[in-house]
Amino acid sequence: MSLYRSKTEAMIDYTLTIIVIIGMSIYSFSTIPMSEKSAEKILNEKFELCMDLIYPSEPHFKWSKEMVLIKEDYCYEIINYEAVCNKYLTPNAKLYFDEHAICAIFNEDKVYITEGGEDFNGFGGIELENLYITTDSIVADAVQTRVDADGDFKGKIKSTFSLIKVDNTWKIDDFAKVDDLDNWVEHE
């Protein structure tokens, strides 16, 4: 065996070293949590999505064309309820959503939407504070401004809002409807 390596062996060692360095760099980069600015952007987008989804209507939810009578309510079946929920919500968030979706009626393993809505709820806006960011989760305090019917400031309350990355997609994991005041606490 020779003490000197051939140019081919040296080139192979050099190439393998470069591949290992690049691989380690990619791994290191992929395990660094995102910036707070990027996390805030995603959180804001997902919070707005919650606000849209809570009343199961277009563009996310599709209703059947036929109206049916369930108990005393005329309703339309939401034909893609499970698909939409699975796309945007974790199972944890879906449990909450099933209980709080506005005007949703569950009947015989189907979900229906009925007419109605909610009165003034006092929501005056949202800010996100105290972000905790990892590579696969973002948790924040959602701080809600409360206003009266005239738009005058009445105080601030907060609730946890969190996202989890599932199959490289950010899904809503924990949220509270803005007028579900039992799930919000006074903000100091």
N, C-alpha and C positions, 0 to 999 in steps of 0.2 A: 504494500500500500504506500502510496506516495504522500509526502507531507504537503505537497501542493495540490490545490483543487483545480479542477479544470474550469475554464471560463463558463461552460454550461452549468456546472454545479453552482458556481458563484452567482450566476444569473438567476437560477431557480431559487436559491436562498434569498436573494435580493427581492425577487418577485413575491415570494411567500411572505416576507417581512412587510412589504408594502400592503399586501392584501390584509394581513392581520391588523396593521395600523388603521387602514380604512374601515375595516369591520368594527374595530373598537371605537372609532370616532362616530360611526353611524349609530352604534348601540348607545354610546354616551349621549349623543344628541337626542335620540328618541326617548331617553329616560329623563330629560330635563323638562320640568313643567313649563307650560306656556307662560307668556308674560301676563301681567295683571290686566293690561289693556286688551289683549286678545281674549282673556277669560271674561272680562266685563262685556265685551261685544257679544260673545256667545251667550252669556247669561241674559243679557237684555233681549236678544233675539228669541230665546226660549221662553222668557217671561211673557213677551208679546204673544208668542204662540199659545201659551196657556190661556191668556185672555181671549184669544180667538176660539180655542177649542172648547172652552167651558160652556159655550152655547153651541151645541153641535149643529153647525150650519156650513154652507159653502164658504170657502172653496175646499175645505178639507173633507167634510162629511157629505155624503150623497143620500138623498131621500127617495123612497119609492114614489111612484106617481099616484098610487091608490091610497085614499084615506080610509082608515078603519076606526071603528068605535071600540075603545077599551075602557071598561067601566063607564065613566061619564065623559070621557075625553075623546075627541076626534084627533087621530094621530097619523103620522106617516112613519113607516119603518125606516130606520137608518140602516141602509144596506151595507155600509162599509165600516161600521162602528169598530169592530175588533181589529180590522186591518189598520185603521188610523191610530187607534190606541197603541197597538203593537209597534207601529212605526215611530211614535214620538215619546211613549211612556214606558218606564220600567214596570214590572208587576206591582211594585210598591205604590207608585204613583197612580196606576190604574185602579187600585182598590179605592183610593181617595176619590179619583175622578168618577168612578161608577156611582158613588154616593152623592156627588155634588154637581154633576153636569146639569145645567139649567134646562128644565122642561123635558128631561129624559125620563122615559117610563120603561121599566123592564117587565116583559110579559112573555111567558112561555119561551124562554131562551132567546128572545129577540129584544132589540132596543128600539124604542119609538120616540119621536119628538112630538110634543103637543104644542099648541099655541100658548102663548103666555110670555113671561119674562119677569124681570125684576124691576122694582121701583128704584129710585135714587139710592145709590149705595155709599156715597161719601168718599169714593176713591178720588184722590187728587194727584196721584203720581207715585212713582217708585224710584228709589235709589238703592244701589247695592253696596254694602259695606262689609268689612271684615272677611275678605275673600280668603279661602283656603284652597290652594291649587295643587293637585298632583297630576301625574300623567294620565290618570283615568277617572278623576273626579274633580268637580268644582263645587264648592259649598260657599254660600254667602248669606248674610242677613239681608233680607228684602225689607227695606224700610219704606213704609207706606205713609204718605201724607194724607190726612183725613180733612175733609172740608164739609161745610154745611151746604144746604141747597142754594145759597147765594154765592158759594165759592170761597167763603171765608175760612181761613185756617182754623182747625179744631185740635190739631195735635199730630203726633207721629206714633206709629205702632210698627212692630217688626215680627217677622216669621222667617224660618229657614227656607231657603230655596237651593236645591242641589241638582246637579247633573252627574250622570255616570256615563262613561264611554263604554258602549257595547258594540262589538264588532266594528270598531273604528267610527261609530256614530254617537254623537252626544244625545242622550235621552234624559228626559225629565224624571227625577227620582223622588223628590220631595217638594211639595208646594202647598199653598193654601189659597183658596179662592179669596179675592180681596174683600168680600163682605162676609166671610166666614170668621167673624170676630172672635170666636172661641179658640181659633188657632193662631191668633196674633196677640202679642203682648205689648204693653206700653214701652216705647223707646225713650231712653233717658237722654 
